[in-house]
Amino acid sequence: MLRSMGQRRVADSGEDPRVTELSAAVARLRRQLACYPADFADRGIAEDELAALAAMILTGVPEVRRLRRSLLLVAGATGSVSALRAALADVRAAVELFGEQPR
């Protein structure tokens, strides 16, 4: 379903909308990384961690601590690539939808 002015995407399948948002953001960053023509030192780390994120998403609602760790690894690996900045920001925003880890 399409989003209007600040509304979150609603999953038609009954899936948690946070998971749907995270899945879309991870898929977008994976596509953009795959199309990025230049090689950089930590590209493999970013690709591996994005694949791990995609696998976590398939299991349902992922563990918040693991999501944040993955985000840090991906951000560290791709942070200097300005062409990926917007897609990385989308992943970060999607991870933040899961809120704080209970203590």
Backbone as a printed PyTorch tensor [residue, N CA C, xyz], in Angstrom:
tensor([[[  0.8420,  -1.1620,   0.0000],
         [  0.0000,   0.0000,   0.0000],
         [  0.8970,   1.2390,   0.0000]],

        [[  0.4690,   2.3000,  -0.6360],
         [  1.2660,   3.5160,  -0.7280],
         [  1.2070,   4.3110,   0.5650]],

        [[  2.2770,   5.0400,   0.8220],
         [  2.3280,   5.8920,   2.0050],
         [  1.9020,   7.2980,   1.6470]],

        [[  1.2240,   7.9480,   2.5710],
         [  0.8580,   9.3480,   2.4230],
         [  1.5170,  10.1400,   3.5260]],

        [[  2.0360,  11.2620,   3.2340],
         [  2.5240,  12.2520,   4.1770],
         [  2.8370,  11.7040,   5.5700]],

        [[  3.9500,  11.0230,   5.6960],
         [  4.4150,  10.6130,   7.0080],
         [  3.7920,   9.3540,   7.5710]],

        [[  2.9070,   8.7170,   6.8370],
         [  2.3170,   7.4800,   7.3360],
         [  3.2170,   6.3180,   6.9980]],

        [[  3.2310,   5.3170,   7.8830],
         [  4.0150,   4.1170,   7.6340],
         [  3.2800,   3.2110,   6.6610]],

        [[  4.0680,   2.4120,   5.9670],
         [  3.5210,   1.4190,   5.0530],
         [  2.7440,   0.3840,   5.8720]],

        [[  1.5930,  -0.0400,   5.3730],
         [  0.7810,  -1.0490,   6.0370],
         [  0.9340,  -2.3470,   5.2760]],

        [[  1.2420,  -3.3970,   5.9910],
         [  1.4310,  -4.6910,   5.3600],
         [  0.0790,  -5.3520,   5.1400]],

        [[ -0.2060,  -5.7350,   3.9160],
         [ -1.4620,  -6.3950,   3.5950],
         [ -1.5030,  -7.8220,   4.1250]],

        [[ -0.3530,  -8.4220,   4.3380],
         [ -0.2760,  -9.8210,   4.7350],
         [ -0.4330, -10.0190,   6.2360]],

        [[ -0.6030,  -8.9600,   6.9930],
         [ -0.6820,  -9.0740,   8.4350],
         [  0.6860,  -9.0870,   9.0840]],

        [[  1.7310,  -8.9370,   8.2960],
         [  3.0990,  -8.8840,   8.8090],
         [  3.3070,  -7.5840,   9.5750]],

        [[  4.1640,  -7.6460,  10.5650],
         [  4.5170,  -6.4650,  11.3430],
         [  5.0220,  -5.3880,  10.3820]],

        [[  4.4310,  -4.1830,  10.3920],
         [  4.8520,  -3.1350,   9.4540],
         [  6.3070,  -2.7170,   9.6490]],

        [[  6.8400,  -2.8840,  10.8500],
         [  8.2530,  -2.5680,  11.0830],
         [  9.1420,  -3.5290,  10.3030]],

        [[  8.7490,  -4.7900,  10.2800],
         [  9.5080,  -5.8010,   9.5450],
         [  9.4240,  -5.5140,   8.0490]],

        [[  8.2510,  -5.1320,   7.5910],
         [  8.0640,  -4.7940,   6.1770],
         [  8.9510,  -3.6140,   5.7830]],

        [[  8.9820,  -2.5920,   6.6350],
         [  9.8050,  -1.4010,   6.3740],
         [ 11.2920,  -1.7580,   6.3640]],

        [[ 11.7080,  -2.5620,   7.3250],
         [ 13.1090,  -2.9810,   7.3980],
         [ 13.4850,  -3.8170,   6.1820]],

        [[ 12.6190,  -4.7080,   5.7920],
         [ 12.8760,  -5.5540,   4.6250],
         [ 13.0740,  -4.7210,   3.3640]],

        [[ 12.2050,  -3.7410,   3.1770],
         [ 12.3140,  -2.8710,   1.9960],
         [ 13.6050,  -2.0550,   2.0320]],

        [[ 13.9560,  -1.5390,   3.2060],
         [ 15.1680,  -0.7220,   3.3280],
         [ 16.4260,  -1.5530,   3.0910]],

        [[ 16.4610,  -2.7580,   3.6470],
         [ 17.6180,  -3.6390,   3.4470],
         [ 17.7360,  -4.0240,   1.9830]],

        [[ 16.6150,  -4.3580,   1.3530],
         [ 16.6320,  -4.7340,  -0.0710],
         [ 17.1400,  -3.5780,  -0.9300]],

        [[ 16.7070,  -2.3630,  -0.6110],
         [ 17.1510,  -1.2000,  -1.3840],
         [ 18.6610,  -0.9950,  -1.2520]],

        [[ 19.1740,  -1.0740,  -0.0240],
         [ 20.6060,  -0.8860,   0.1790],
         [ 21.3990,  -2.0040,  -0.4930]],

        [[ 20.9030,  -3.2320,  -0.4250],
         [ 21.5890,  -4.3460,  -1.0980],
         [ 21.6550,  -4.1140,  -2.6080]],

        [[ 20.5470,  -3.6510,  -3.1970],
         [ 20.5340,  -3.3790,  -4.6430],
         [ 21.5190,  -2.2730,  -4.9970]],

        [[ 21.5030,  -1.1890,  -4.2120],
         [ 22.3900,  -0.0740,  -4.5140],
         [ 23.8540,  -0.4600,  -4.3300]],

        [[ 24.1340,  -1.2560,  -3.3210],
         [ 25.5050,  -1.7260,  -3.1140],
         [ 25.9380,  -2.6260,  -4.2660]],

        [[ 25.0590,  -3.4800,  -4.7300],
         [ 25.3800,  -4.3800,  -5.8440],
         [ 25.6660,  -3.5920,  -7.1260]],

        [[ 24.9830,  -2.4730,  -7.2940],
         [ 25.1660,  -1.6510,  -8.4980],
         [ 26.3110,  -0.6550,  -8.3830]],

        [[ 26.8270,  -0.4760,  -7.1800],
         [ 27.8950,   0.4970,  -6.9750],
         [ 29.1550,  -0.0010,  -7.6860]],

        [[ 29.6700,   0.7780,  -8.6220],
         [ 30.7460,   0.2690,  -9.4790],
         [ 32.1250,   0.1530,  -8.8290]],

        [[ 32.4130,   0.9930,  -7.8790],
         [ 33.7520,   0.9950,  -7.2850],
         [ 33.8510,  -0.0410,  -6.1750]],

        [[ 35.0450,  -0.5780,  -6.0390],
         [ 35.2920,  -1.5010,  -4.9460],
         [ 35.8380,  -0.6950,  -3.7710]],

        [[ 35.5490,  -1.1300,  -2.5600],
         [ 36.1130,  -0.4940,  -1.3690],
         [ 36.4260,  -1.5800,  -0.3520]],

        [[ 37.2750,  -1.2760,   0.5660],
         [ 37.8810,  -2.2740,   1.4500],
         [ 36.8750,  -3.1410,   2.1990]],

        [[ 35.7920,  -2.5630,   2.7030],
         [ 34.8590,  -3.3070,   3.5420],
         [ 33.5750,  -3.7060,   2.8280]],

        [[ 33.6030,  -3.7160,   1.5310],
         [ 32.4020,  -4.0700,   0.7650],
         [ 31.8940,  -5.4630,   1.1350]],

        [[ 32.7900,  -6.4160,   1.2650],
         [ 32.3920,  -7.7810,   1.6140],
         [ 31.7010,  -7.8550,   2.9600]],

        [[ 32.1880,  -7.0670,   3.9110],
         [ 31.5580,  -7.0210,   5.2370],
         [ 30.1340,  -6.4980,   5.1200]],

        [[ 29.9620,  -5.4230,   4.3630],
         [ 28.6260,  -4.8460,   4.1800],
         [ 27.6900,  -5.8420,   3.4980]],

        [[ 28.1680,  -6.5040,   2.4500],
         [ 27.3350,  -7.4740,   1.7370],
         [ 26.9450,  -8.6350,   2.6460]],

        [[ 27.9030,  -9.1460,   3.4180],
         [ 27.6190, -10.2650,   4.3320],
         [ 26.6180,  -9.8650,   5.4070]],

        [[ 26.7900,  -8.6880,   5.9660],
         [ 25.8970,  -8.2600,   7.0480],
         [ 24.5030,  -7.9420,   6.5330]],

        [[ 24.4190,  -7.3910,   5.3290],
         [ 23.0990,  -7.1490,   4.7440],
         [ 22.3940,  -8.4700,   4.4360]],

        [[ 23.1400,  -9.4720,   4.0150],
         [ 22.5620, -10.7950,   3.7950],
         [ 22.0680, -11.3860,   5.1180]],

        [[ 22.8290, -11.1780,   6.1830],
         [ 22.4170, -11.6620,   7.5040],
         [ 21.1480, -10.9430,   7.9700]],

        [[ 21.0720,  -9.6480,   7.7210],
         [ 19.8640,  -8.8950,   8.0600],
         [ 18.6560,  -9.4260,   7.2940]],

        [[ 18.8350,  -9.6590,   6.0160],
         [ 17.7340, -10.1840,   5.1980],
         [ 17.2720, -11.5450,   5.7290]],

        [[ 18.2120, -12.3760,   6.1450],
         [ 17.8560, -13.6920,   6.7040],
         [ 17.1130, -13.5350,   8.0300]],

        [[ 17.5390, -12.6030,   8.8730],
         [ 16.8550, -12.3580,  10.1480],
         [ 15.4150, -11.9310,   9.9280]],

        [[ 15.2050, -11.1170,   8.9200],
         [ 13.8770, -10.5950,   8.6190],
         [ 12.9300, -11.7330,   8.2530]],

        [[ 13.4410, -12.7330,   7.5690],
         [ 12.6080, -13.8620,   7.1510],
         [ 12.0600, -14.6550,   8.3280]],

        [[ 12.7190, -14.5810,   9.4830],
         [ 12.2830, -15.3420,  10.6480],
         [ 11.1900, -14.6310,  11.4350]],

        [[ 10.8450, -13.4250,  11.0550],
         [  9.8220, -12.6680,  11.7810],
         [ 10.4150, -11.4240,  12.3830]],

        [[ 10.0360, -11.1150,  13.6220],
         [ 10.5330,  -9.9190,  14.2920],
         [ 11.9380, -10.1960,  14.8150]],

        [[ 12.9400,  -9.5150,  14.2680],
         [ 14.3250,  -9.7570,  14.6700],
         [ 14.6410,  -9.2080,  16.0640]],

        [[ 15.7020,  -9.7160,  16.6450],
         [ 16.1760,  -9.2580,  17.9450],
         [ 16.7830,  -7.8650,  17.7830]],

        [[ 16.3550,  -6.9380,  18.6130],
         [ 16.7670,  -5.5390,  18.5030],
         [ 18.2760,  -5.3930,  18.6660]],

        [[ 18.8490,  -6.0800,  19.6120],
         [ 20.2960,  -5.9660,  19.8340],
         [ 21.0740,  -6.4020,  18.5850]],

        [[ 20.6370,  -7.4660,  17.9640],
         [ 21.2980,  -7.9630,  16.7490],
         [ 21.1190,  -6.9820,  15.5910]],

        [[ 19.9280,  -6.3890,  15.4850],
         [ 19.6810,  -5.3830,  14.4460],
         [ 20.6480,  -4.2090,  14.5850]],

        [[ 20.8040,  -3.7280,  15.8040],
         [ 21.6790,  -2.5800,  16.0400],
         [ 23.1390,  -2.9200,  15.7450]],

        [[ 23.5520,  -4.1140,  16.0890],
         [ 24.9190,  -4.5520,  15.7930],
         [ 25.1340,  -4.5990,  14.2810]],

        [[ 24.1710,  -5.1710,  13.5810],
         [ 24.2760,  -5.2460,  12.1230],
         [ 24.3190,  -3.8590,  11.5000]],

        [[ 23.4910,  -2.9630,  12.0130],
         [ 23.4850,  -1.5930,  11.5020],
         [ 24.8500,  -0.9390,  11.6900]],

        [[ 25.4560,  -1.1300,  12.8450],
         [ 26.7850,  -0.5570,  13.0880],
         [ 27.8240,  -1.1160,  12.1200]],

        [[ 27.7700,  -2.4080,  11.8750],
         [ 28.7210,  -3.0200,  10.9400],
         [ 28.5300,  -2.4970,   9.5180]],

        [[ 27.2770,  -2.4090,   9.0910],
         [ 26.9980,  -1.9170,   7.7340],
         [ 27.3860,  -0.4480,   7.6220]],

        [[ 27.0450,   0.3330,   8.6280],
         [ 27.3960,   1.7610,   8.5960],
         [ 28.9060,   1.9550,   8.5850]],

        [[ 29.6080,   1.1670,   9.3760],
         [ 31.0660,   1.2610,   9.3870],
         [ 31.6830,   0.8630,   8.0690]],

        [[ 31.0780,  -0.1150,   7.4170],
         [ 31.6200,  -0.6060,   6.1540],
         [ 31.2950,   0.2990,   4.9740]],

        [[ 30.1410,   0.9670,   5.0240],
         [ 29.7110,   1.7690,   3.8760],
         [ 29.6900,   3.2620,   4.1590]],

        [[ 30.0280,   3.6570,   5.3650],
         [ 29.8880,   5.0470,   5.7880],
         [ 30.6030,   6.0670,   4.9310]],

        [[ 31.6880,   5.6800,   4.2920],
         [ 32.4380,   6.6370,   3.4780],
         [ 31.9300,   6.7080,   2.0380]],

        [[ 30.9380,   5.8990,   1.7020],
         [ 30.4050,   5.8670,   0.3380],
         [ 29.1600,   6.7510,   0.2820]],

        [[ 29.3390,   7.9720,  -0.1720],
         [ 28.2320,   8.9290,  -0.1590],
         [ 27.0540,   8.4990,  -1.0310]],

        [[ 27.2980,   7.7330,  -2.0630],
         [ 26.2170,   7.2860,  -2.9450],
         [ 25.2410,   6.3510,  -2.2340]],

        [[ 25.6730,   5.7510,  -1.1290],
         [ 24.8170,   4.8220,  -0.3900],
         [ 24.1930,   5.4720,   0.8450]],

        [[ 24.4620,   6.7330,   1.0700],
         [ 24.0440,   7.4170,   2.2910],
         [ 22.5340,   7.3810,   2.5110]],

        [[ 21.7500,   7.6800,   1.4980],
         [ 20.2860,   7.7220,   1.6670],
         [ 19.7190,   6.3330,   1.9780]],

        [[ 20.2030,   5.3330,   1.2760],
         [ 19.7150,   3.9680,   1.5190],
         [ 20.1310,   3.4940,   2.9130]],

        [[ 21.3300,   3.8540,   3.3480],
         [ 21.7720,   3.5000,   4.6960],
         [ 20.9160,   4.2070,   5.7420]],

        [[ 20.5660,   5.4550,   5.4970],
         [ 19.6990,   6.2010,   6.4140],
         [ 18.3290,   5.5340,   6.5230]],

        [[ 17.8380,   4.9830,   5.4170],
         [ 16.5600,   4.2700,   5.4500],
         [ 16.6460,   3.0150,   6.3150]],

        [[ 17.7580,   2.2970,   6.2270],
         [ 17.9550,   1.1130,   7.0650],
         [ 18.0030,   1.5320,   8.5320]],

        [[ 18.7260,   2.5990,   8.8050],
         [ 18.8160,   3.0860,  10.1890],
         [ 17.4400,   3.4610,  10.7280]],

        [[ 16.6620,   4.1780,   9.9430],
         [ 15.3160,   4.5690,  10.3680],
         [ 14.4370,   3.3420,  10.6040]],

        [[ 14.5860,   2.3420,   9.7670],
         [ 13.7890,   1.1200,   9.9270],
         [ 14.1950,   0.3600,  11.1870]],

        [[ 15.4790,   0.3280,  11.4890],
         [ 15.9430,  -0.3190,  12.7260],
         [ 15.4030,   0.4430,  13.9360]],

        [[ 15.3700,   1.7520,  13.8600],
         [ 14.8750,   2.5530,  14.9750],
         [ 13.3880,   2.3290,  15.2470]],

        [[ 12.6490,   1.8390,  14.2770],
         [ 11.2360,   1.5280,  14.4910],
         [ 11.0410,   0.4460,  15.5590]],

        [[ 12.0680,  -0.3450,  15.7870],
         [ 11.9670,  -1.4310,  16.7500],
         [ 12.1770,  -0.9610,  18.1840]],

        [[ 12.5530,   0.2920,  18.3720],
         [ 12.6590,   0.8700,  19.7030],
         [ 13.8440,   0.3760,  20.4890]],

        [[ 13.8140,   0.7100,  21.7590],
         [ 14.9050,   0.3680,  22.6590],
         [ 14.8160,  -1.0730,  23.1080]],

        [[ 15.9600,  -1.6360,  23.3630],
         [ 16.0770,  -2.9920,  23.8950],
         [ 15.6900,  -2.9670,  25.3730]],

        [[ 14.7200,  -3.7950,  25.8030],
         [ 14.4040,  -3.8370,  27.2350],
         [ 15.5980,  -4.3450,  28.0360]],

        [[ 15.7860,  -3.8160,  29.2190],
         [ 16.9320,  -4.2210,  30.0550],
         [ 16.5320,  -5.2290,  31.0700]]])
